Every structure is written in structure tokens, then in C-alpha cells.
Amino acid sequence: MKKLVLSLIVLLSVSLSFAEMDHSDWDALLKKYVTSSGKVNYKGFRTDKTKLEAYLTKLETNIPGTSESSNAKKAYWCNAYNAYTVKLIVDNYPVRSINDIKLGGATPWARKWIKIGSETLSLNDIENTKLRKVYKDARIHFVINCASFSCPILVNKALTADNIEATLTAQTKNFINDSARNQITSKSLKISNIFDWYKEDFGDVITFINKYSKVKVAAGTKISYLPYSWDLNE
């Protein structure tokens, strides 16, 4: 009997070690302060700053380990990017644009101010080292949000291992087919600068767009890029 109890304890401890971090606190904040179209109520976030910071503390002390799935890790880092971006705006609000925020002379993207585990990271580090370099999944660009109007929207739910794959595909489709951010016809392609800034992630851009676009673009169509609005997404 004692051996059975010990075995059950071991099994329970192993199962807990494989458990994904709980992102429900972030999910509740997103549902409360972000609309389905991605408009963010930063004033509201300011009133719940304590809850936002509690979630960030949870991120800092629950770094995904080797036992967690690839999807759980991907969701963790996407949530981290979005939550720390919101924190940056909340700490400096009111502000017209994220580009107006200066952090010790560095850009909002390059300043290393995010403490996770033993590392001090920048938003660029999360995007480029923790996400792009590891997963090589161009759809990631459409679930991380830079607090600006022309960015892909901030989804009003937390990403999890269970929903990350479906959300990546859905948000890629939503962004590509959003006429405020891309203007696509069969013979004309005026698209977001994201496709230019991260061209190495997309391969042949027309092929990538045709995978998700409602309108199929002819091969060889000339590509141009739309102006990018850095105005706050509120």
C-alpha cells in the first residue's frame, strides 16, 4: 500500500511538471480591455495595472521547461511579447505612439528591460530569438502586437497550447484579408510593410498570401507597400 501511494505521488509530481502555465489572468484582462477588432483600452489597463503586473511576475517565474510542448512554449513567448508591450504603453500613457517612448536612449524594441528567469530581454529579443529563430513560423507575426494601428490586432484572448495553432492560422487570414492593412486584387498587390521588413520569413510573398487570401494573386504581380501607421491602437 505504501509503495502504491508513493508511486501515485511520483506520477502526480511528474504530471504537474508537464503542466502548461496558466494564462487565465491575462485572458481575463484581454477580454475586459480589448475589443474583438483589436482596439485596446489602455486607460482600463491602467486601472488594473496591479493585475497586469501580477501576470508579468508569473511569466518571469514560470519559464517553460524542456518538458513542455512546442505549442505551449510558443504561446508563452507570444503572450509575453504582447503583455510586456501593453505594460510599456500603460507605464507611459498617455502617448500618441509607441515610437514616442524613449527608454534610456534606446528604441522601445531594443531596450533590455524585461526580466525573465536569469535573462534580461528586449522586445526584439523575444520576437527574434525566442520566436522567429526557434519556430520559423511566419504566422507568428500576426499574433504579436506592437501597439500600433497598422500592426496585426491584439487578439482578445490569451494564447495557449490548445489554441495557438488555430489562432495563428485565423489571425493570418484575418490580417491578410483586412482591407485597412492590405489591398489585394488578382492583378494588384498593395500590402503591409511587415511583408517587406520580414521578407525572409515569408519566402515567395505571393505564394504565402495566396495560401490565406480570399482573392488569388497572379504570379509576377508587382508588389507595393502601404503607409504604416504607428498611431496607438486604441
Buried (B, 14 or more C-beta within 10 A) or exposed (E): EEEEEEEEEEEEEEEEEEEBBEBEBBBBBBEBBBEEEBBBEBEBBBEBEEBBBEBBEBBBEBBBEEEBBEBBBBBBBBBBBBBBBBBBBBEBBEBEBBBEBEBEEEBBBEBBBBEBEEEEBBBBBBBBBBBBEBBEBBBBBBBBBBBBBBBBBBBBBBBBBEBBBEBBBBBBBBBBBBEEBBBBEEEBBEBBEBBBEBEEBBEEBBEBBBEBBEEEBEEEBEBEBBEBBBEBBB
